Amino acid sequence: MADFSRIFTATTIALGLGLSPLAAAADQLIIGLQQEPTSLDPTADATASIDGMMTMNVFESLTIVAENGEVQPNLATSWEVSEDGLTYTFKLAEGVIFHDGTSFDAEDVVFSFNRAMAEESVNPSKDIFKPIETVTAVDPQTVEIKLSRKDAFFLFNMGQGDSSIVAAETADTNTTSPVGTGPFKFDSWTRGDRLTLVKNPDYRDAGDVALDKVEFRFISDPSAATAAMMAEELDAFPGFPAPELLAQFEADPRFRVNVGSTEGEVILAMNNSKPPFDNIEVRRAVATAVNRDEIIEGAMYGQAVPIGSFYPPHGTAYVDLTDAYPHDADKAKQMFTEAGVEGTTMTLRVPPFPYATRSAEIIQSELAAAGIDAKVENVEWGFWIDEVYKKKNYDMTIIAHTSPNDMGNFARGPSYFYGYDDAKFNELWAQIETESDPAKRDELLEEGQKYLSDQSVHVFMFQLPLLGIFRTGVEGYWSSAPVLYMPLKGVSNAG
């Protein structure tokens, strides 16, 4: 999405009792997940695991993004764009019904978009709807969307979980009992343990769905995740939390190991709205004190690619800025002294996720070497969302932003949890999101990366890898993640 990033972290959950002694049968799949969400509605909560389970499995959008990043038809079978790039006319799939038996048509699209754009909307990516001026049902199978300005990411954004099409009859209860049009239906949710989906027999392409049942089990602890996989209690763990153990699985013929890329930039975020981080020299000193190579080796066991700004290394506009602030503890200490903050305490609040907690320990030591007392606070996900994300009650934190095209986070203004507000960058982002020429847009994105690095808004550490463990016979999973979701429609399990 263009202006907002899903947050990827995890709640600490003990391995539940009652795991079956063997993984699922051939027509079923048991998947381990690190993160249990507090809601099941991707249009109402920023937690990344909602998309991982629900988007394109239970809920669908007008478009869908393929593994190669290409925008393809979905609930909209085709579309036309006016010459000025401001009017999109979508033709909708026929014969589609929601899981509760009600029919899908253009009015559902109008309702979903008006709901997302409403002043009281809680959509986590509300900004992606800002360019939309009107949404009109031309007839039951045709929707016209008019924009107030060009949006280079519009069709891509229409394929995100935030743009899911929901029905007026069930929208208010989707947080706990989701009803969509996708290939799988919600079956049950045992909080703290598991969530189950079953095949939707009325899905328009039901013949292409190999799995009858999918069960997600929430296991955030790396040791518990490893034990469950080795005991074959799980068929897959697509976001495996223990990179140090990959070799163990690679040597075991029962498993297939995948190391892919994601859109997730892992950052040491600094609250730019409060002292001392409203001082650019302090932020630069922190960047100089941090050794990202040491963090990658110690926290990720070498399984990550360093970044120097807020953009994925596999992107077409990537600029290598990792040398912008060479690690130098003595220089950082001098910079802190000159800024008048040497010896002060800076609190580092981190969510309970291995990449964050492990990185925090290393950063704490690195800042100590530069004369800063970094106090690490490990907090639960709900606390992080409320205190850090919503209230900006923090000095520093560590988080991965897993959404694509999300450099626009830095143009969200002081209300966003970065506390960053810069007129020059806001103007630059406005150019980026309206530039339709890919080559020119890449040039602007390069400029944006350099600007954010120069401003040292955060410490840009590494790109979150997609580490997956799969039992032999599980096929069809994406090897990389261009978006937050992983469609299960094409996944099979030979048992």
RAPE-V235886 format. One line per field, one symbol per residue. phi: phi as a letter, one per 20 degrees, with the letter a starting at -180 (. if undefined). burial: + if it has 16 or more other ideal C-beta (glycine too) atoms within 10 Angstrom, else -. A space follows every 50 residues. Layout:
phi: ???
burial: ???
This chain:
phi: .edbdfddbbefcffffnfffcffffecbddecfcefebddfecbeffff fgeefmdeeccfdbdffenfecfbfeeabcdffemdcdddeefemecffe nfeebffffgffffffefgegdgfcgffegffebccefbgdccddddebf cfdgffffddffdgeceffcgfdffccfcccffcdfdabdgncbccdcfe feffdgfeeeeebccedecefgffffffffelecebcfcfecffdggfff edffcdddccdceeeecefdffecfeefdgfffffffffedffffffeed lneadfcdbeaffeffdfcfdfefcgfbffffffffffemcgnfededec fecgfefffffffgfffffdndeeeececffffggfeefeeleaecbcbd eeefldffgfdenfffffmdbcfffgfffffffdeeegffffffffffff ffffflgceedbefeddcdcfgoecoffeccfceecfegeeccfn
burial: +++++++++++-+-+---+---++---++++++++++-++++++++++++ +++++++++++++++-+---+--+++--+------+-++++++--+-++- ---+++-++++++-+++-----+++++++-++--+-+---+++++-+--- +++++++++++++++++--++--++--+++++++++--+---++++++++ --++----++++++++++++++-+++-+++--+++++++++++-++--+- ----++++-++++++++++++++--++----+++++++++++--++--++ --++-++++++++-+-+++-++-++-+-+--+++++--+-++-+-+-+++ ++++++++++++++-++--+++-+---++-+--++-+++--+-+++++++ ++++++++++++---+++++++--+--++--++++-----++-++++++- +++-+++++++++++++++++--+--++-++++++++++-+++--
